[in-house]
């Protein structure tokens, strides 16, 4: 267990923050699915094994799915139809854009001189769980984050957003010094026996594998830094956490799929996209053992 730290977001709406709602009637109407597309997508999700009452962690590439009348809102509506009133849809709403220790930042400043890099750092807005977008997570994740009634966890780098009756429960208690470990929504999703939907994406995007990084013996640590605004005052905050590395997740996923038990991985087309429905517990348990065996100590 990571030792207790003071919350750099103290005073802000963090865990369970309610998101702004659409008040533009035209925009809300545009998010409603055309009957044919909505029913087709929901039927394909059901055929893949998505069931009413599921807690569904979704990684989605709408470009892979292909054109859908109604766009991201239509896909979200189909997901919610598939899981029903008792189901909950969860997405990553990560924000590497407000950090100077993220790969996103390193790519952004590559080739810039010191002055230009400092200008980029100075322009980074602090994380606000109610307002900060997650553009690198894709249009579907943003549709969830901005939907009426959505909840969002409070981590300034690796928050999750969710819709459904279990959203608040699953997102509560996301410690700011724990990206994706035991004090994050991933552990709550594991406890809830959640299902992963890789909607046109591969195992290289499977966030749940990161929980296996925390659970292997002696995971390496590193320093992280991002912009926060406790009590409305913008400041940089630095903390230590497990060194996250998804560089071998494609190989890990291939090994998991090859050895998966009955029902652990199901495949089908959703729209034009090859998709997988994955049992989260099975994926995390396999990842913990595989990473222990395949990564060198300290890496």
Secondary structure, DSSP 8 states (H G I E B T S, - for coil): -------TTTTS--TTEE------HHHHHHTS--HHHHHHHHHHHHHHT--TT-EEEEEE-HHHH---TTHHHHHHHHHHHHH-TT-EEEEE---GGGBSSSHHHHHHHTT--HHHHHHHHHH-----TTT---GGG-HHHHHHHTSTT-EE---SSS-EEEEETTHHHHHTT--TT-SSSTTSHHHHHHHTT-EEEEES--GGG-TTHHHHHHHSTT--EEEEEEEE-GGG--EEEEEEEE----TTHHHHHHHHHHH--TTTEEEEEETTEEEEEEEHHHHHHHHHHHHHHHS-TT-
